[in-house]
Amino acid sequence: MTYKNILQIDDDIDDCDFFMEALQAVSSADYVSMQNPVEALNKLIHKKINPDVIFLDLNMPVMSGLEFLIEIKKQEVIKDIPIIIFSTSQFEEIKLKAKKYGADEYISKPSDFNELKEILSHYIV
């Protein structure tokens, strides 16, 4: 599946900038980043943002990525938005939990710019 309207939820602004630069290198897709998952959930529920896909970090304060995943899947109007976990966590147990809670895919954040471009080119129009 390829997407053209991307939402990234990640509390690390540097990671968002890195993601955005790689995305712009391979696509003209629309991109929005949000650092606060609670605010993102609220905007999604009220249709203030309408992404085709969400790239979601797991390790965030206020609300973790797994907590966000649980909450979004409870919301009828947004529960079908594909969610790709985009995290540094390598633990198999966390990957299995993410899938159990409804994540469509799990990608480990690469530190190499070209590797990130390659990953994104598989998902983005």
Contacts in CASP RR format, 6 or more apart in sequence:
PFRMAT RR
TARGET T0000
AUTHOR 0000-0000-0000
METHOD contacts of the structure
MODEL  1
MTYKNILQIDDDIDDCDFFMEALQAVSSADYVSMQNPVEALNKLIHKKIN
PDVIFLDLNMPVMSGLEFLIEIKKQEVIKDIPIIIFSTSQFEEIKLKAKK
YGADEYISKPSDFNELKEILSHYIV
1 53 0 8 1.000
1 82 0 8 1.000
1 123 0 8 1.000
2 123 0 8 1.000
2 124 0 8 1.000
2 125 0 8 1.000
3 29 0 8 1.000
3 51 0 8 1.000
3 52 0 8 1.000
3 53 0 8 1.000
3 82 0 8 1.000
3 123 0 8 1.000
3 124 0 8 1.000
3 125 0 8 1.000
4 27 0 8 1.000
4 29 0 8 1.000
4 30 0 8 1.000
4 52 0 8 1.000
4 124 0 8 1.000
4 125 0 8 1.000
5 29 0 8 1.000
5 30 0 8 1.000
5 50 0 8 1.000
5 51 0 8 1.000
5 52 0 8 1.000
5 53 0 8 1.000
6 23 0 8 1.000
6 29 0 8 1.000
6 30 0 8 1.000
6 31 0 8 1.000
6 32 0 8 1.000
6 51 0 8 1.000
6 52 0 8 1.000
6 53 0 8 1.000
6 55 0 8 1.000
6 124 0 8 1.000
7 32 0 8 1.000
7 33 0 8 1.000
7 34 0 8 1.000
7 40 0 8 1.000
7 44 0 8 1.000
7 49 0 8 1.000
7 51 0 8 1.000
7 53 0 8 1.000
7 54 0 8 1.000
7 55 0 8 1.000
8 16 0 8 1.000
8 19 0 8 1.000
8 20 0 8 1.000
8 31 0 8 1.000
8 32 0 8 1.000
8 33 0 8 1.000
8 34 0 8 1.000
8 54 0 8 1.000
8 55 0 8 1.000
8 56 0 8 1.000
8 86 0 8 1.000
9 33 0 8 1.000
9 34 0 8 1.000
9 35 0 8 1.000
9 37 0 8 1.000
9 40 0 8 1.000
9 54 0 8 1.000
9 55 0 8 1.000
9 56 0 8 1.000
9 57 0 8 1.000
9 60 0 8 1.000
9 65 0 8 1.000
9 68 0 8 1.000
10 16 0 8 1.000
10 19 0 8 1.000
10 33 0 8 1.000
10 35 0 8 1.000
10 55 0 8 1.000
10 56 0 8 1.000
10 57 0 8 1.000
10 60 0 8 1.000
10 86 0 8 1.000
11 35 0 8 1.000
11 36 0 8 1.000
11 37 0 8 1.000
11 57 0 8 1.000
11 60 0 8 1.000
11 61 0 8 1.000
12 35 0 8 1.000
12 57 0 8 1.000
13 33 0 8 1.000
13 35 0 8 1.000
15 57 0 8 1.000
15 109 0 8 1.000
16 33 0 8 1.000
16 35 0 8 1.000
18 113 0 8 1.000
18 116 0 8 1.000
19 33 0 8 1.000
19 55 0 8 1.000
19 86 0 8 1.000
19 116 0 8 1.000
19 120 0 8 1.000
20 31 0 8 1.000
20 33 0 8 1.000
21 113 0 8 1.000
22 113 0 8 1.000
22 116 0 8 1.000
22 117 0 8 1.000
22 120 0 8 1.000
23 29 0 8 1.000
23 31 0 8 1.000
23 120 0 8 1.000
23 124 0 8 1.000
24 31 0 8 1.000
25 117 0 8 1.000
26 117 0 8 1.000
26 120 0 8 1.000
26 121 0 8 1.000
26 124 0 8 1.000
27 120 0 8 1.000
27 121 0 8 1.000
27 124 0 8 1.000
27 125 0 8 1.000
28 125 0 8 1.000
29 124 0 8 1.000
29 125 0 8 1.000
32 49 0 8 1.000
32 51 0 8 1.000
34 40 0 8 1.000
34 43 0 8 1.000
36 62 0 8 1.000
37 56 0 8 1.000
37 60 0 8 1.000
37 62 0 8 1.000
37 63 0 8 1.000
37 64 0 8 1.000
37 65 0 8 1.000
37 67 0 8 1.000
37 68 0 8 1.000
38 62 0 8 1.000
38 63 0 8 1.000
40 49 0 8 1.000
40 68 0 8 1.000
41 63 0 8 1.000
41 68 0 8 1.000
41 71 0 8 1.000
41 72 0 8 1.000
41 75 0 8 1.000
43 49 0 8 1.000
44 51 0 8 1.000
44 72 0 8 1.000
44 75 0 8 1.000
44 78 0 8 1.000
44 81 0 8 1.000
45 75 0 8 1.000
45 77 0 8 1.000
45 78 0 8 1.000
47 77 0 8 1.000
51 81 0 8 1.000
52 81 0 8 1.000
52 82 0 8 1.000
53 81 0 8 1.000
53 82 0 8 1.000
53 83 0 8 1.000
53 84 0 8 1.000
53 123 0 8 1.000
54 72 0 8 1.000
54 81 0 8 1.000
54 82 0 8 1.000
54 83 0 8 1.000
54 84 0 8 1.000
55 84 0 8 1.000
55 86 0 8 1.000
55 107 0 8 1.000
56 65 0 8 1.000
56 68 0 8 1.000
56 69 0 8 1.000
56 83 0 8 1.000
56 84 0 8 1.000
56 85 0 8 1.000
56 86 0 8 1.000
56 87 0 8 1.000
56 103 0 8 1.000
57 65 0 8 1.000
57 85 0 8 1.000
57 86 0 8 1.000
57 87 0 8 1.000
58 64 0 8 1.000
58 65 0 8 1.000
58 66 0 8 1.000
58 85 0 8 1.000
58 87 0 8 1.000
58 89 0 8 1.000
58 94 0 8 1.000
58 98 0 8 1.000
59 65 0 8 1.000
59 87 0 8 1.000
59 88 0 8 1.000
59 89 0 8 1.000
60 68 0 8 1.000
63 71 0 8 1.000
65 85 0 8 1.000
66 94 0 8 1.000
66 97 0 8 1.000
66 98 0 8 1.000
66 101 0 8 1.000
69 83 0 8 1.000
69 85 0 8 1.000
69 98 0 8 1.000
69 101 0 8 1.000
69 102 0 8 1.000
69 103 0 8 1.000
70 101 0 8 1.000
72 78 0 8 1.000
72 79 0 8 1.000
72 81 0 8 1.000
72 83 0 8 1.000
73 79 0 8 1.000
73 101 0 8 1.000
73 102 0 8 1.000
82 104 0 8 1.000
82 105 0 8 1.000
83 102 0 8 1.000
83 103 0 8 1.000
83 104 0 8 1.000
84 103 0 8 1.000
84 104 0 8 1.000
84 105 0 8 1.000
84 106 0 8 1.000
84 107 0 8 1.000
84 123 0 8 1.000
85 95 0 8 1.000
85 98 0 8 1.000
85 103 0 8 1.000
85 105 0 8 1.000
85 106 0 8 1.000
85 107 0 8 1.000
86 107 0 8 1.000
86 109 0 8 1.000
87 94 0 8 1.000
87 106 0 8 1.000
87 107 0 8 1.000
87 108 0 8 1.000
87 109 0 8 1.000
88 108 0 8 1.000
88 109 0 8 1.000
89 95 0 8 1.000
89 108 0 8 1.000
90 108 0 8 1.000
95 106 0 8 1.000
98 106 0 8 1.000
99 106 0 8 1.000
107 119 0 8 1.000
109 116 0 8 1.000
110 116 0 8 1.000
110 119 0 8 1.000
END
